[in-house]
Amino acid sequence: MKKYVVRKNLFVMFALWASAGLAVNCDGDSEPDTDPVTDDLILKGDLTGEKTLLAGKTYSLVGGYQVKSGGSLIIEEGVTVIATRTIDGQPDYIIIEQGGKISVRGTKENPVVMTSNKEEAGAWGGLHICGRAPVNLSGGKGLSEIGDAPFGGSDPNDSSGSLRYVRLEYTGFAFSETKESNGVTLYGVGAGTTVEYVQVYKGADDGFEWFGGTVNAKYLVSFNSEDDSFDWTDGWIGKGQFWIARQDQAAPGTDGTANGDCLIEADNREDNFTNTPVSNPTLSNLTLIGNNDTNRQQRGIRLRAGTRVKLYNTLVVGKPSSVTTATLETEQSFLDGTSVIEHLWADNGFTCEEGAELALETKTGNGINQKIEFRNGYIGTIEGGADLSATDAFFTRATWKGAVSESDDWTAGWVKK
């Protein structure tokens, strides 16, 4: 009887020792074991409480992960989330519903990476955030394109949390021939939300898209997006500064077609150009580099469907038509001064598709047919620009054209090239 107790205790001690993650090698030394894939490392289903993804760990995303109202997803620096594609025919995606929160706490040295085990565009469904800020849809509300989550409301300062130093790779899962998901989609997201230092890399659809809302965004990077790099609609009236779009730089095919549509495609509302609130963001310090398509995708910045814009300190290259305006409502907004483009240099020219005489090339600081060169693909600015910080604290003083200066490469260390 006594002998049995000794053996049992030894067994318990060994079990506890093994569960602490220790293993004995041939030399008798102890080493930490690697993390197994446990339920704690799998993201799936609904989150109604608080969950923290721990620094440096790798998590598997299985299908849709829905952060419900009252739920909070905290992601510490250096976390990797891998979409697994384990549910046949269904996308992996993360969606933050109204009343839910996300806090991504990456750093320049240790960004958060959301990627896929299938390293190709369209492998998973990306990140979607739904807020309670105003949108111009009927009734002031809509449903997200992925997850069917409500968005919109009456709180322009609504907060859905924060994104800092995060990279999303290989997004753009195709639901059908006409419906794909973006890298980051912001549905009625409010100005209380922080969005900065975010990259979308090799997505099959748009890099970033805004469906209304008032959220602001700084330090955004869209590389090799196969549709538009930046896209807005439904009454977005936020602000942005220091954005880079660079389309696939592979040579166009023999018919002149290259990979990627517009650098910016901007609408108010496609089925009603006058819906309010009218899309009218204020943007500064953009570097937009096209794919030299000479066939079907020739527009760089495409402003249409009644959108308005205030755009400053921007460089546009690599598109036969650097800036195009369309619809009477959009062109009228330039005539009456509610839209402005100033301090924009382009390697080609401007096109007014409705025939309005906007003379954008003559506006303050603008220049067409300019020779613009970059170092390392996108680094470089040109002196001369508006100082928006003088009247709006959101903007950093930057009286030059372009997003990344030679003296301050804010992309170093976390952006994938």
Beta strands, then each sheet from edge to edge (+ up, - down):
strand 1: 22-24
strand 2: 30-32
strand 3: 42-47
strand 4: 50-53
strand 5: 58-67
strand 6: 72-75
strand 7: 80-83
strand 8: 93-96
strand 9: 101-105
strand 10: 112-116
strand 11: 127-130
strand 12: 142-143
strand 13: 150-151
strand 14: 161-169
strand 15: 184-187
strand 16: 194-201
strand 17: 208-211
strand 18: 217-223
strand 19: 230-233
strand 20: 239-246
strand 21: 264-266
strand 22: 282-289
strand 23: 299-303
strand 24: 310-317
strand 25: 321-325
strand 26: 340-346
strand 27: 349-352
strand 28: 382-383
strand 29: 400-401
sheet 1: 1+ 2-
sheet 2: 3+ 5+ 7+ 10+ 14+ 9+ 6+ 4+
sheet 3: 3+ 5+ 8+ 11+ 15+ 17+ 19+ 21+ 23+ 25+ 27+
sheet 4: 3+ 5+ 7+ 10+ 14+ 16+ 18+ 20+ 22+ 24+ 26+
sheet 5: 12+ 13-
sheet 6: 28+ 29-
end
